[in-house]
Amino acid sequence: MNQRIFVFEFITGGGLAGQPLPASLVREGRLMRDALLRDAADIAGAELVTLHDARLEAALPGSIAVAETGAFDAAFDAALAGADAALIVAPETGDLLATLAARVEASGSRLLGCDAASCRVAASKSRTARVLAEAGVAVLPHYSDADALPDVLGAWAVKPDDGAGCEGLQRLGDRAAAARVLRAAGPDHIAQPWLDGEARSMNLLCARGRAALLSVNRQVLEHRGERVRLAALAVGAVDATPQHAALAQRIAAALPGLLGPVGVDFIETADGPVVVEINPRMSTSACALRAATGLNLVAATLSAARDGSLPSTDAPRPHTLTLDAHEEAV
């Protein structure tokens, strides 16, 4: 049966029309957009529609161009109006992803992704931690009051509560420095002890309360003074254990609105994985899943949305993604 699928990635799709386009975000946005369009194009009977920032090349013939501030909403609604289904990739920051998900839900098109309520929970590291902790999942402790940080020795992290990944992440040498930075940053930031262990992530394919664990990845972090950035991702480089699989199921059960590709950042400690945050959408590491596992992510998401079915995949072939450090605007 023919179906029209709206594939949208925020950075390349005109979400920043009229604003500077950081080159590093464009690169990652292109990776995700192109991976999704490639997978969607392989689905029999699929007709694709997407948007593109007029400063960038069109990814598809007939792609709707967004050229100026104020034009995005109309273009998004035009693409959505004729779509049977929509797959949205956007930052969680500022309630953006949840707002776009809610627009798809209200339109009557099938949302190939996490519902708006789950996106709102996952957008906040503190809300995510509370929900997961109630479900028995180990999470990083978080503190918003600079005057109430516990006397924990060693380094601390200060970051935006609704930031994505390493966005705005600072590594401070001790509790006093963390308190000073947190106090200056304001109420929308949190502080956390810097936990010993390896930075890792998982790619999940979720189906409303259940999850398939697709890969466990190693994150390569680069420290520049107090700033921390994600420099590379070794997708599928870590063998998945029963503990990882159990964690995936507990997360899906705790947030039953999760659907489709979901990323989980965690620290692998001597006592097991400790969750840092959840990305309720496709993440950059998922761009390598086709190469690593052979999985068509869009087709798998359609199946999960239709009947709750989940894919089974072989152990992934490791695939490394190196991320561009440059921040020039285009």
DASUL-V560694 format. One record per backbone hydrogen bond with DSSP energy under -0.5 kcal/mol. CO is the residue of the C=O (numbers start at 1). NH is the residue of the N-H. Records with the same first field share a line. If there is no record, write none. Layout:
CO->NH, NH
This chain:
3->5, 47
4->6, 84, 85
5->7, 49
6->8, 87
8->89
9->13
10->15
11->14
12->53
14->17
16->19
20->22
21->330
22->26
23->27
24->28
25->29
26->30
27->31
28->32
29->33
30->34
31->35
32->36
33->37
34->38
35->39
36->40
37->41
38->42
39->42
40->43
42->44
43->46
45->3
47->5
49->7
50->64
52->66
53->56
60->63
63->65
64->52
65->67
66->54
68->71
71->75
72->76
73->77
74->78
75->79
76->80
77->81
78->82
80->83
84->110
85->6
86->88, 112
87->8
89->10
91->97
92->95
93->96
95->99
96->100
97->101
98->102
99->103
100->104
101->105
102->106
103->107
104->108, 109
105->108
110->86, 112
111->113
115->119
116->120
117->121
118->122
119->123
120->124
121->124, 128
123->125
124->128
125->129
126->130
127->131
128->132
129->133
130->134
131->135
132->135, 137
133->136
138->275
143->191
144->146
145->148
146->149
150->152
151->153
155->194
156->172
157->192
158->170
159->190
160->163
161->125
164->167
166->169
167->160
169->228
170->158, 172
172->156
174->178
175->179
176->180
177->181
178->182
179->183
180->184
181->185
182->186
186->189
188->161
190->159
191->143
192->157
193->195
198->268
199->219
200->266
201->217
202->204, 264
203->214, 215
204->262
205->212
206->260
210->207
212->205, 214
215->203
216->238
217->201
218->234
219->221
220->231, 232
222->224, 229
224->227
226->171
227->224
229->222, 231
231->323
232->220
233->235, 321
234->218, 237
235->319
238->216
241->245
242->246
243->247
244->248
245->249
246->250
247->251
248->252
249->253
250->254
251->255
255->258
257->115
258->208
260->206
262->204
263->279
264->202
265->276, 277
266->200, 268
267->269, 274
268->198
269->272
272->269
274->267
275->140
277->265
278->280
279->263, 281
280->114
283->286
284->287
285->288
286->289
288->292
289->293, 294, 295
290->294
292->317
295->297
296->300
297->301
298->302
299->303
300->304
301->305
302->306
303->307, 308, 309
304->308
316->318
319->235
320->322
321->233
326->24
328->23
